[in-house]
């Protein structure tokens, strides 16, 4: 390695270890215990890479990151921190860090990251407007809902955090799981799929401790909420097993069910849920990203043309007709419908009339209701609770139903109000009609992250 590395850490031992290791590797090192000196060196043009702690005597390393990015956008900063939480990793990514390592870190891994930084080998990051890559992973759409998905993917892509993908059937959970593996640093390792509904204790043992798969791969647990109780216990045991931990698997799970509800009902283990749900990604249903229908449709038309089904175009009026659909089967249903259009349409251009005819033949097809014609909140909650009681048949749900329902209503109510007031708790309390101290208590109880100055949801 060649170049100058600036090291900022208030721990003298860490500064000494890093200085010696980097010097042996061929680097020139300048080390300091404070952010003021680090910033002076950066302003003077010193350094080809930076290793910075977060908490230092005169400030927070993360707070300095945006200024470094503005002053010297080509200077890679590797953040190290004993505050090894998801929030720290996310903040480091948002602030523009080149990479992030929690303490205690593996020295060889850190040196490898420094080497990549010095040679400007950037970690692979998805474009924030689309994750359609040369690898053919079509996470398509420019809607606000999908933009949020892309931002979260960018944050977690090159971390080892376990991810849980939540979304209705047909929203693309399997595709996103594959993208997280193929676009991240584990792309050369095994991508192992476990169908939770058909999982067995023996199968889990073989998967995690056998010789069929090497270390460092991704274990994808499809529909994790359907995993039998005995398999949940077995999986939890393996996650706590040092031998399995040494194999460095990353766990990505998916579920089309409400996992908190399954936990509350005692169907899914809470301790296993929190181990797998370190970083949740919510995939929106198609009805919440209806503006993506045009882009998705054209993509499916192109892919069907490549596969030999036929080279068809579609009129803007036909796209408008498709936007009016509820698409209960989500993106998967849209893809199947486009395939049907390509095969059945006799013309080179698919017309609005032809789309209307085909939509009418879909057994579950509904037209989106006009704004304001939806049912009331009370009616929606009533329907939800009726389904909930019916799921238990002749038995009663677990005790504590009142508090669970109130909590589920309070969480979006308070979170969305804080989002609308851009984190201003005084305005939020006034809007809600509650005491500010009560609001603070609720924020703490519901574990709501308050961010000032920008929309949070």
SULURKA-V34233 format. One record per backbone hydrogen bond with DSSP energy under -0.5 kcal/mol. CO is the residue of the C=O (numbers start at 1). NH is the residue of the N-H. If there is no record, write none. Layout:
((CO & NH) (CO & NH))
This chain:
((3 & 28) (4 & 48) (4 & 49) (5 & 7) (5 & 30) (6 & 51) (7 & 32) (8 & 53) (10 & 12) (11 & 15) (12 & 16) (13 & 17) (14 & 18) (15 & 19) (16 & 20) (17 & 21) (18 & 22) (19 & 23) (20 & 24) (21 & 25) (22 & 27) (23 & 26) (28 & 5) (30 & 7) (32 & 9) (33 & 57) (34 & 38) (35 & 39) (36 & 40) (37 & 41) (38 & 42) (39 & 43) (40 & 44) (41 & 46) (42 & 45) (48 & 76) (49 & 6) (50 & 78) (51 & 8) (52 & 80) (54 & 56) (54 & 61) (56 & 59) (59 & 56) (60 & 63) (60 & 64) (61 & 65) (62 & 66) (64 & 68) (65 & 69) (66 & 70) (67 & 71) (68 & 72) (72 & 75) (74 & 76) (76 & 50) (76 & 78) (77 & 79) (77 & 98) (77 & 99) (78 & 52) (79 & 101) (80 & 54) (81 & 103) (82 & 84) (83 & 85) (85 & 89) (86 & 90) (87 & 91) (88 & 92) (89 & 93) (90 & 94) (91 & 95) (92 & 96) (92 & 97) (93 & 96) (99 & 79) (101 & 81) (105 & 107) (106 & 110) (107 & 111) (108 & 112) (109 & 113) (110 & 114) (111 & 115) (112 & 116) (113 & 117) (114 & 118) (115 & 119) (116 & 121) (117 & 120) (120 & 122) (127 & 130) (130 & 127) (131 & 133) (133 & 136) (136 & 138) (137 & 139) (138 & 140) (139 & 131) (143 & 147) (144 & 148) (145 & 149) (146 & 150) (147 & 151) (148 & 152) (149 & 153) (150 & 154) (151 & 155) (152 & 156) (153 & 157) (156 & 159) (162 & 279) (163 & 253) (164 & 166) (164 & 281) (165 & 255) (166 & 283) (168 & 171) (170 & 331) (170 & 332) (172 & 176) (173 & 177) (174 & 178) (175 & 179) (176 & 180) (177 & 181) (178 & 182) (179 & 183) (180 & 184) (184 & 187) (186 & 189) (190 & 192) (190 & 218) (191 & 193) (192 & 220) (194 & 196) (194 & 222) (195 & 198) (196 & 199) (196 & 228) (200 & 204) (201 & 205) (202 & 206) (203 & 207) (204 & 208) (205 & 209) (205 & 210) (206 & 210) (214 & 217) (217 & 250) (218 & 192) (218 & 220) (219 & 221) (219 & 252) (220 & 194) (220 & 222) (221 & 224) (221 & 254) (222 & 196) (223 & 226) (224 & 227) (228 & 232) (229 & 233) (230 & 234) (231 & 235) (232 & 236) (233 & 237) (234 & 238) (235 & 239) (236 & 240) (238 & 241) (240 & 242) (241 & 244) (241 & 245) (242 & 246) (244 & 247) (244 & 249) (245 & 248) (247 & 216) (250 & 219) (250 & 252) (251 & 163) (252 & 221) (253 & 165) (254 & 224) (255 & 167) (257 & 259) (258 & 262) (259 & 263) (260 & 264) (261 & 265) (262 & 267) (262 & 268) (263 & 266) (269 & 273) (270 & 274) (271 & 275) (272 & 276) (273 & 277) (276 & 278) (279 & 164) (281 & 166) (281 & 283) (282 & 284) (285 & 288) (286 & 289) (289 & 292) (290 & 293) (292 & 296) (293 & 297) (294 & 298) (295 & 299) (296 & 300) (297 & 301) (298 & 302) (299 & 303) (300 & 304) (301 & 305) (302 & 306) (303 & 307) (304 & 309) (304 & 310) (305 & 308) (310 & 312) (313 & 350) (315 & 319) (316 & 320) (317 & 321) (318 & 322) (319 & 323) (320 & 324) (321 & 324) (322 & 325) (324 & 368) (327 & 330) (329 & 332) (329 & 333) (330 & 334) (331 & 335) (332 & 336) (333 & 337) (334 & 338) (335 & 339) (336 & 340) (337 & 341) (338 & 342) (339 & 343) (340 & 344) (341 & 345) (348 & 313) (349 & 351) (350 & 315) (351 & 355) (352 & 356) (353 & 357) (354 & 358) (355 & 359) (356 & 360) (357 & 361) (358 & 361) (359 & 362) (362 & 365) (366 & 326) (370 & 373) (376 & 380) (377 & 381) (378 & 382) (379 & 383) (380 & 384) (381 & 385) (382 & 386) (383 & 387) (384 & 388) (385 & 389) (386 & 390) (387 & 391) (388 & 392) (389 & 392) (390 & 393) (392 & 395) (400 & 404) (401 & 405) (402 & 406) (403 & 407) (404 & 408) (405 & 409) (406 & 410) (407 & 411) (408 & 412) (409 & 413) (410 & 414) (411 & 415) (412 & 416) (413 & 417) (414 & 418) (415 & 419) (416 & 420) (417 & 421) (418 & 423) (419 & 422) (421 & 424) (422 & 453) (423 & 425) (424 & 428) (425 & 429) (426 & 430) (427 & 431) (428 & 432) (429 & 433) (429 & 434) (435 & 439) (436 & 440) (437 & 441) (438 & 442) (439 & 443) (440 & 444) (441 & 445) (442 & 446) (443 & 448) (444 & 447) (448 & 450) (449 & 451) (451 & 454))
